[in-house]
Amino acid sequence: MSDKPLEQLGKYVDHLVENFERLERENGQLRQELETLREQLEELREKDLATSQEIKSLRQERLEIRSRVERIREHVSGLEEPVKGAVL
């Protein structure tokens, strides 16, 4: 048996090992990147929830202010009516 086929097989195995090690490194980097992205996603979800709650609170406050303004308007209108009908 010639050394050439064994040499080729050795080179092939070396090449496979190099590729496997490279893939393991890339896999590790991708796992780290995925973890970073997951953390960022969770932060965005928390910010979105906080923003949604703030919007809901502001809408409720707006409704309350509108209600108060309407009551004040009715009160002012009630005060103006006798003045309109008053004789000087």
Backbone as ProteinMPNN parsed JSONL, in Angstrom:
{"seq_chain_A": "MSDKPLEQLGKYVDHLVENFERLERENGQLRQELETLREQLEELREKDLATSQEIKSLRQERLEIRSRVERIREHVSGLEEPVKGAVL", "coords_chain_A": {"N_chain_A": [[0.843, -1.168, 0.0], [0.48, 2.193, -0.757], [1.892, 5.28, 0.45], [0.633, 7.53, -0.366], [-2.322, 7.46, -0.548], [-2.864, 7.316, 2.213], [-1.719, 9.656, 3.037], [-3.358, 11.495, 1.719], [-5.763, 10.886, 2.961], [-5.114, 11.637, 5.569], [-4.746, 14.425, 5.194], [-7.346, 15.081, 4.468], [-8.737, 14.419, 6.825], [-7.496, 16.239, 8.563], [-8.389, 18.602, 7.392], [-11.136, 18.311, 7.81], [-11.196, 18.429, 10.624], [-10.245, 21.029, 11.054], [-12.325, 22.493, 9.845], [-14.439, 21.687, 11.493], [-13.635, 22.753, 13.988], [-13.634, 25.479, 13.326], [-16.347, 25.816, 12.769], [-17.356, 25.301, 15.336], [-16.341, 27.529, 16.736], [-17.63, 29.616, 15.366], [-20.24, 28.911, 15.961], [-20.264, 29.318, 18.723], [-19.869, 32.109, 18.778], [-22.21, 32.917, 17.49], [-24.1, 32.026, 19.327], [-23.548, 33.712, 21.472], [-24.208, 36.165, 20.288], [-26.918, 35.699, 19.801], [-27.849, 35.514, 22.445], [-27.357, 38.134, 23.291], [-29.129, 39.472, 21.584], [-31.54, 38.419, 22.497], [-31.599, 39.49, 25.08], [-31.755, 42.207, 24.432], [-34.219, 42.212, 23.138], [-35.918, 41.545, 25.272], [-35.555, 43.828, 26.86], [-36.679, 45.729, 25.141], [-39.311, 44.805, 25.087], [-40.052, 45.265, 27.745], [-39.829, 48.066, 27.812], [-41.761, 48.689, 25.927], [-44.055, 47.755, 27.201], [-44.088, 49.462, 29.412], [-44.401, 51.893, 28.087], [-46.896, 51.485, 26.888], [-48.503, 51.31, 29.163], [-48.143, 53.872, 30.144], [-49.286, 55.387, 28.09], [-51.934, 54.506, 28.301], [-52.542, 55.501, 30.831], [-52.26, 58.268, 30.343], [-54.33, 58.646, 28.494], [-56.544, 58.098, 30.1], [-56.27, 60.17, 31.919], [-56.651, 62.326, 30.186], [-59.366, 61.941, 29.487], [-60.497, 62.403, 31.974], [-59.802, 65.098, 32.386], [-61.18, 66.275, 30.245], [-63.788, 65.759, 31.091], [-63.882, 67.292, 33.425], [-63.507, 69.85, 32.324], [-65.828, 70.056, 30.813], [-67.758, 70.063, 32.861], [-67.056, 72.467, 34.118], [-67.547, 74.233, 32.025], [-70.333, 73.936, 31.775], [-71.057, 74.934, 34.244], [-70.146, 77.6, 34.063], [-71.721, 78.439, 31.921], [-74.2, 78.314, 33.129], [-73.924, 80.342, 34.984], [-73.75, 82.558, 33.327], [-76.254, 82.821, 32.068], [-78.342, 84.103, 33.729], [-77.313, 86.661, 33.716], [-77.483, 87.475, 31.07], [-80.208, 87.74, 30.777], [-80.8, 89.734, 32.505], [-82.068, 92.946, 33.386], [-80.984, 96.176, 32.816]], "CA_chain_A": [[0.0, 0.0, 0.0], [1.259, 3.413, -0.929], [1.684, 6.318, 1.461], [-0.153, 8.632, -0.934], [-3.711, 7.452, -0.073], [-2.878, 7.634, 3.641], [-1.418, 11.087, 3.105], [-4.587, 12.189, 1.313], [-6.736, 10.682, 4.034], [-4.658, 12.48, 6.685], [-5.07, 15.81, 4.835], [-8.802, 15.187, 4.503], [-9.115, 14.427, 8.237], [-7.043, 17.524, 9.087], [-9.311, 19.589, 6.852], [-12.394, 18.14, 8.535], [-10.995, 18.903, 11.992], [-10.187, 22.493, 10.97], [-13.688, 22.971, 9.588], [-15.232, 21.45, 12.686], [-13.217, 23.748, 14.982], [-14.117, 26.774, 12.846], [-17.792, 25.817, 12.991], [-17.591, 25.423, 16.777], [-16.089, 28.932, 17.097], [-18.732, 30.403, 14.809], [-21.429, 28.56, 16.733], [-20.135, 30.029, 19.998], [-20.103, 33.533, 18.52], [-23.635, 33.083, 17.196], [-24.83, 31.857, 20.587], [-23.382, 34.964, 22.222], [-24.995, 37.171, 19.589], [-28.314, 35.368, 20.066], [-28.128, 35.893, 23.827], [-27.422, 39.599, 23.298], [-30.379, 39.853, 20.93], [-32.634, 38.062, 23.412], [-31.608, 40.489, 26.151], [-32.266, 43.448, 23.841], [-35.653, 42.006, 22.905], [-36.59, 41.628, 26.568], [-35.549, 45.243, 27.237], [-37.668, 46.401, 24.295], [-40.64, 44.387, 25.55], [-40.318, 45.981, 28.986], [-40.059, 49.468, 27.456], [-43.053, 48.741, 25.239], [-45.083, 47.599, 28.227], [-44.119, 50.705, 30.18], [-44.97, 52.913, 27.211], [-48.327, 51.182, 26.762], [-49.151, 51.676, 30.414], [-48.126, 55.334, 30.222], [-50.298, 55.858, 27.137], [-53.24, 54.228, 28.897], [-52.701, 56.459, 31.916], [-52.475, 59.586, 29.743], [-55.676, 58.66, 27.917], [-57.486, 58.2, 31.211], [-56.137, 61.537, 32.424], [-57.29, 63.2, 29.193], [-60.808, 61.81, 29.661], [-60.855, 63.061, 33.225], [-59.696, 66.542, 32.146], [-62.325, 66.652, 29.396], [-64.978, 65.729, 31.933], [-63.814, 68.467, 34.299], [-63.721, 71.029, 31.487], [-67.254, 70.085, 30.469], [-68.482, 70.501, 34.063], [-66.765, 73.895, 34.293], [-68.274, 74.923, 30.951], [-71.749, 73.944, 32.16], [-71.184, 75.832, 35.382], [-69.992, 78.958, 33.545], [-72.927, 78.722, 31.139], [-75.266, 78.542, 34.103], [-73.696, 81.65, 35.59], [-73.951, 83.595, 32.312], [-77.663, 82.925, 31.668], [-79.076, 85.172, 34.413], [-76.763, 87.953, 33.328], [-78.042, 87.775, 29.756], [-81.611, 88.102, 30.918], [-80.943, 90.826, 33.468], [-82.426, 94.257, 32.855], [-80.186, 97.224, 33.451]], "C_chain_A": [[0.89, 1.233, 0.0], [0.933, 4.404, 0.179], [0.777, 7.436, 0.954], [-1.62, 8.591, -0.491], [-3.813, 7.791, 1.418], [-2.612, 9.123, 3.857], [-2.664, 11.911, 2.768], [-5.658, 12.074, 2.396], [-6.393, 11.551, 5.238], [-4.994, 13.954, 6.429], [-6.579, 16.044, 4.919], [-9.291, 15.281, 5.955], [-8.702, 15.754, 8.875], [-8.004, 18.65, 8.648], [-10.666, 19.523, 7.575], [-12.296, 18.68, 9.956], [-10.956, 20.428, 12.005], [-11.585, 23.089, 10.755], [-14.58, 22.814, 10.814], [-14.91, 22.476, 13.769], [-13.715, 25.143, 14.595], [-15.622, 26.89, 13.093], [-18.146, 25.941, 14.473], [-17.381, 26.868, 17.244], [-17.24, 29.818, 16.617], [-20.022, 30.156, 15.596], [-21.414, 29.28, 18.08], [-20.409, 31.516, 19.837], [-21.588, 33.797, 18.259], [-24.492, 32.913, 18.446], [-24.739, 33.118, 21.437], [-24.236, 36.071, 21.604], [-26.49, 36.943, 19.832], [-28.708, 35.771, 21.482], [-28.244, 37.408, 23.952], [-28.737, 40.071, 22.696], [-31.586, 39.527, 21.81], [-32.742, 39.08, 24.548], [-32.168, 41.812, 25.634], [-33.766, 43.355, 23.599], [-36.429, 42.132, 24.208], [-36.647, 43.077, 27.044], [-36.598, 46.013, 26.436], [-39.094, 46.047, 24.718], [-41.022, 45.141, 26.827], [-40.605, 47.454, 28.715], [-41.416, 49.631, 26.789], [-44.197, 48.636, 26.238], [-45.219, 48.886, 29.039], [-44.753, 51.822, 29.358], [-46.475, 52.709, 27.06], [-49.081, 51.594, 28.017], [-49.213, 53.199, 30.562], [-49.173, 55.937, 29.286], [-51.695, 55.662, 27.715], [-53.54, 55.23, 30.008], [-52.986, 57.862, 31.376], [-53.858, 59.697, 29.114], [-56.734, 58.814, 29.006], [-57.46, 59.616, 31.777], [-56.811, 62.534, 31.473], [-58.813, 63.146, 29.317], [-61.276, 62.529, 30.927], [-60.813, 64.584, 33.052], [-60.851, 67.022, 31.287], [-63.61, 66.718, 30.216], [-65.013, 66.959, 32.843], [-64.096, 69.749, 33.514], [-65.197, 71.155, 31.133], [-68.086, 70.543, 31.672], [-68.273, 71.999, 34.311], [-67.527, 74.707, 33.257], [-69.765, 75.025, 31.295], [-71.984, 74.921, 33.305], [-71.109, 77.296, 34.928], [-71.219, 79.351, 32.728], [-74.098, 79.029, 32.057], [-75.13, 79.901, 34.765], [-73.999, 82.776, 34.609], [-75.429, 83.805, 31.981], [-78.422, 84.012, 32.432], [-78.579, 86.548, 34.008], [-77.32, 88.368, 31.993], [-79.482, 88.283, 29.876], [-81.843, 89.284, 31.865], [-81.231, 92.144, 32.746], [-81.611, 95.302, 33.591], [-80.935, 98.49, 33.59]], "O_chain_A": [[1.916, 1.287, 0.678], [-0.149, 4.375, 0.766], [0.22, 8.198, 1.744], [-2.134, 9.631, -0.081], [-4.746, 8.477, 1.836], [-3.197, 9.757, 4.736], [-2.979, 12.89, 3.444], [-6.361, 13.036, 2.703], [-7.281, 12.135, 5.858], [-5.467, 14.651, 7.327], [-7.025, 17.091, 5.39], [-10.143, 16.108, 6.279], [-9.469, 16.335, 9.643], [-8.37, 19.521, 9.438], [-11.258, 20.551, 7.905], [-13.228, 19.325, 10.437], [-11.567, 21.054, 12.872], [-11.967, 24.062, 11.405], [-15.375, 23.698, 11.133], [-15.821, 23.013, 14.4], [-14.167, 25.9, 15.454], [-16.109, 27.918, 13.561], [-19.118, 26.607, 14.829], [-18.155, 27.374, 18.056], [-17.753, 30.654, 17.361], [-20.79, 31.081, 15.858], [-22.442, 29.793, 18.522], [-21.1, 32.117, 20.66], [-22.149, 34.777, 18.748], [-25.507, 33.594, 18.598], [-25.721, 33.542, 22.045], [-24.904, 36.821, 22.315], [-27.237, 37.897, 20.045], [-29.792, 36.314, 21.691], [-29.132, 37.908, 24.643], [-29.385, 40.967, 23.236], [-32.548, 40.294, 21.851], [-33.842, 39.481, 24.93], [-32.961, 42.463, 26.315], [-34.497, 44.317, 23.831], [-37.486, 42.761, 24.241], [-37.67, 43.514, 27.572], [-37.318, 46.847, 26.985], [-39.979, 46.903, 24.705], [-42.156, 45.597, 26.978], [-41.515, 48.031, 29.31], [-42.135, 50.595, 27.053], [-45.194, 49.35, 26.127], [-46.329, 49.34, 29.317], [-45.55, 52.604, 29.876], [-47.239, 53.673, 27.101], [-50.171, 52.161, 27.938], [-50.207, 53.746, 31.042], [-49.865, 56.887, 29.652], [-52.54, 56.553, 27.626], [-54.655, 55.742, 30.111], [-53.855, 58.562, 31.895], [-54.489, 60.751, 29.199], [-57.696, 59.566, 28.851], [-58.507, 60.191, 32.079], [-57.467, 63.475, 31.919], [-59.478, 64.181, 29.26], [-62.321, 63.18, 30.936], [-61.709, 65.281, 33.529], [-61.442, 68.065, 31.569], [-64.419, 67.631, 30.046], [-66.059, 67.588, 33.006], [-64.83, 70.622, 33.978], [-65.748, 72.255, 31.154], [-69.02, 71.329, 31.513], [-69.212, 72.709, 34.672], [-68.09, 75.754, 33.578], [-70.377, 76.079, 31.122], [-72.982, 75.641, 33.331], [-71.91, 78.126, 35.356], [-71.701, 80.478, 32.837], [-74.898, 79.921, 31.772], [-76.134, 80.542, 35.074], [-74.458, 83.842, 35.019], [-75.804, 84.925, 31.634], [-79.113, 84.801, 31.788], [-79.357, 87.5, 33.964], [-77.61, 89.55, 31.806], [-79.895, 89.171, 29.131], [-82.967, 89.766, 31.999], [-80.715, 92.414, 31.662], [-81.552, 95.317, 34.82], [-80.4, 99.471, 34.106]]}, "name": "protein", "num_of_chains": 1, "seq": "MSDKPLEQLGKYVDHLVENFERLERENGQLRQELETLREQLEELREKDLATSQEIKSLRQERLEIRSRVERIREHVSGLEEPVKGAVL"}
